Amino acid sequence: MRFFAALLVFFIHALQPIGPVDPTGPVNPFADQELGRDLLKLFGPAGYLGVSFFFLLSGFVITWSVKPGEPVTAYWRRRLMKIFPNHLAMWTAAMILFASAYTPVHTWLSNLFLVNSWINEFTTQMSVNAPSWSLCAELLFYLSFPLLLLGVRRIRADRLWWWAGGTVAATVGVGLVTVYLLPDTPRIPMIPLSPTQNWFNYTFPPMRMFEFVLGMLLARIVIANRWPRVRPVWVVALLVAGYVAAMYVPAPFNMVATTVVPFGVAIAAVAHADVRGARTRLDGRVMVWLGNVSFGFYLCQGVVIFWGRQAVLGNGQFSTPVAVLVMIGMFAATLLGGWLLYAFVETPAMKYWSRSRRRPAVPPAETGREPVRQAA
């Protein structure tokens, strides 16, 4: 499932009128400006929603696959090895290829250590390798997860749904604070929000914790056998309705609030089907492979799309058939980059550095559950 989220982000990145990498130029390869605008409108919410799905899924899967008795430091080590080697590889590539030419030292340092999204400065948040901003929120969740898990485990099973509803309401509350309590000028081009509003609502890590926590609560609901069986057709209908709503609901509510329920239902429904032993089309070898490379596929988009497109094609825009081929080429190059990161960075890092050699790892059987293959 997470590959589809990364694919949504790919489309919005590849259809941007202007790229964020100097020298700036068009990213969207379509010379037909009307078609380009229509595609941008269609995929406009995709980037926001793909990231939101990632956050929900992280909260769910990490809670689902927690290892009883594992030391907190061992958990932190595993999670850091999951994100930092890939991040460091793409940070280095971006700095060598383009970012070092115009990025101040304090800015690239903040990006390197994944604190850039804490800073209310749009260019800092999107510095060096732009997609890495979301890792700041992931890192905060990883660090706070042991404490959050203590709280989530204390909730009585019959009250989990109430807490889940309250967490959904909190995502709406973030939007209300953004609209009514924060300055709305100046506006960011293409985003009907001020830099401060966009930062607070979208990139400020504490405000994204509600999605992670909702994922945790949904995992507990499924584990506690409180999740009802939901037919796949209704899951798909809910996802489509949420996406269409995100196309028309104004910012900032279209960034999270319109789809947090559909995404949560989809994740929990797939996990519930996995528990029941039901087969879906998400557990085949190809889908498992795509899920494995999805993090790298997401993380290398800033280099492949924003820099690589300019390096290879310059400012050229093309007829529709050629532009479609360009999109396919960018997709293939990004997928290749994701596989390279997974095979030669992430996998070795997890194999050799994610566990201390001084103590045996906790056997997976002690969890009592397999990680959710289809969702992960």
TAURRA-V821251 format. One record per helix or strand of 2 or more residues. SS is the DSSP state (hx for helix, st for strand). FROM is the first residue (numbers start at 1). TO is the last residue. If there is no record, write none. Layout:
SS_FROM_TO / SS_FROM_TO
This chain:
hx_2_14 / hx_33_42 / hx_46_64 / hx_72_97 / hx_99_101 / hx_105_112 / hx_116_118 / hx_122_125 / hx_130_153 / hx_157_181 / st_187_188 / st_191_194 / hx_195_203 / hx_205_223 / hx_232_248 / hx_260_276 / hx_285_299 / hx_301_313 / hx_320_353 / hx_364_367
